[in-house]
């Protein structure tokens, strides 16, 4: 499988057009595109334009309702619950975080739990929304069950990412991680590339280690058994029960608090939404002291971590968000790498909508 580097601006214009063809208005198309391409700019291929085919199929199937009208169904000065009405996850996630930000600026904290939504892209996008407003942002989502509990062989939890962001210098702190060893999207990438999985990522239907992406891509949605491993792997010795616990905590914040579906009921087929649930939180950390002093202490500590003694053979210690900033700057300048299979999928979508993709997919000469 080969990759081509594609100019960001052309890809952005194409995504705007495609989402408008899907039926979204111009502003909503821009939002969805921003979330989608930020993942590629950050170097997270699994949640970028390779997911365009997923949204195309789910809109056609009726899982995503284009003209949905998400509603607040309960609210307090510091909290809200939203019914996403099976809308596009990126739009619902942005709406929820904007509500959380407004409440945090008024009351110190804002928390919004969401039910009946769809895939919302990278969790870090929403945490960054709060960070850009001088707040600490927290973002979580569940997803269709693809992760097994410790000692299990049946997928019962989603990949259930957690993202946290807070201002710091010279760049913000941003942690965005799945609570499984790897995301389902990365398994999709291995499948597209026709490459085996590294050992330690997934189990087959018998609960044994597997290197075959097929066991996850095809067997898990059919409830045949198997799944991704939680952070820490399959054993308590390596901390698998901790990743399992984090994934379960995300289910509590997202599905249980909102009255929505836990991962084992979130579905990939049917009509009217996948049932995905989110949790968005914004915190005005100024309630704990002077904000500039807090940011200065954090920045100093992050610098000390980066400059601490390195292991033998190691060249550099990173702090969370550092690689993303470097990747963003590089890809804005030098293009976004996209594999052939994804380019073919984009081409087929463009043919369906009678779009000349060659006007927008501008490859960068290496």
C-alpha positions, 0 to 999 in steps of 0.5 A: 500500500502506497501513500500520496501527500495531498495539499491540505487546502484542496482537501479541505475544499473537497470535504466542504463540498462533499458534506454539502452534497450530503445535505449539511449547510455550509457552516455545518460542513465546515465544522465537520471538515475541521474535526475530520482534517484536524485528525489528519493534521495531528497525524492520526490517520485512523480518524481523518479522511479515511472515515469519509466512507464511514459517514457516507455509508451511515448517512445512506443507511439512515444511521446519521440524520442530516437535518437532526435537531439535537435538544437539551432535555434537562439542565442546571446552571452547571450541567445539561443532558442532550438528546442528539436525535441521531445527528452528526456527532461532530455537530452535536459534540461542538454544541455540547462543548459550547454549552459547557464552556458558557456554563464554566465561564459563568459558574466555574464548571460546565458538564454536558452528557449526550445520548443518541449521537454518532461518531464525533471524530477525535475527542481532542478537538472538543477538549481543545475548544475549551483550552482555546477559551482559557479553560481546561477541557475534558472530552469522552465518548463511547462507541460500538463495543469492540473492546473485551473486558479483562479475562473476556473474549466478547466485545462489551466496551467501545474504544472509549477515548478520553481527552484533556487539554489545558493552556501551557507554553510553548504549546498547550497540554493535550492528551487524547487517548483511547482506553483500548490498546489501539483504536478500531480506526487503526485496525481499519488502516491495517486492513486497508494496507493488507498488513497483519496486526502486531501481537498484543492488540486484539483477540479472535473469537476464541479469546486468543491473540490474533494478527488478522484485522478480519477478526475485528473488522468483520467478526466483532460487528457480527457478535461472533466474539473477539475484540480489541484489548484494553490498555495494558493488554490481556493480563492483570500483570501488565495492567489490563484491568486498569484500561478496562476500568478506564473504559468502564468509567467512560461508559459511566460518564457518557451512557449511564449519566445521559440515559443512553446506550452503553457500548454493547448496545451502540450499533453499526446498523439499523436506522436512526442513529448508532446510539453513541454517547459523549461527555464534554466538560469545561473547567475554569481553573481560576477557581483554584488560584491565579490562572497565569500562575497555574499555567506557569507552574504547568509549563515549567513542569512540562519543560522539566519532563522534556528535559529530564534524563533520557533512557539509553538510546532515546533521543527525546522525551515528549509531553502530550500535545507536542507531537501534534503541534509538530505534525500539524505544522509539517502537514500544513506545509508539506501535505497530508499523506493518504493511502491508495485505498482511501483515495479510491474511496474518496474518488468513488464518493466524488463520482456519485456526487459528480464532483471532479476530484482532480480539481481538489486532490492536489498531490505534493511532489516528493 
